């Protein structure tokens, strides 16, 4: 594209870098080359994504631990209820035995 005197250059895309050209890219840079700022931005984005993933995994682990605690508590309540019922049954049986032996 030739530039005539007084002509306005074409606008750059958002971000201020022309398409395909990084801020540190020289005239002899290969196609697809990313400038240092672009590489840093991509690395930062990847680090943010990794941090978000770690936060999600931590939350999932916390939920899992809470669920396991609730399950253990529920199992303990069931065992306690069974023991109480078993104790009542045992008391009833022993009182029936006493009644039998006393009234023979």
Rosetta blueprint (number, residue, H / E / L):
1 X L
2 X L
3 X L
4 X L
5 X L
6 X L
7 X L
8 X L
9 X L
10 X L
11 X L
12 X L
13 X L
14 X L
15 X L
16 X L
17 X L
18 X L
19 X L
20 X L
21 X L
22 X L
23 X L
24 X L
25 X L
26 X L
27 X L
28 X L
29 X L
30 X L
31 X L
32 X L
33 X L
34 X L
35 X L
36 X H
37 X H
38 X H
39 X H
40 X H
41 X H
42 X H
43 X H
44 X H
45 X H
46 X H
47 X H
48 X H
49 X H
50 X H
51 X H
52 X H
53 X H
54 X H
55 X H
56 X H
57 X H
58 X H
59 X H
60 X H
61 X H
62 X H
63 X H
64 X H
65 X H
66 X H
67 X H
68 X H
69 X H
70 X H
71 X H
72 X H
73 X H
74 X H
75 X H
76 X H
77 X H
78 X H
79 X H
80 X H
81 X H
82 X H
83 X H
84 X H
85 X H
86 X H
87 X H
88 X H
89 X H
90 X H
91 X H
92 X H
93 X H
94 X H
95 X H
96 X H
97 X H
98 X H
99 X H
100 X H
101 X H
102 X H
103 X L
104 X L
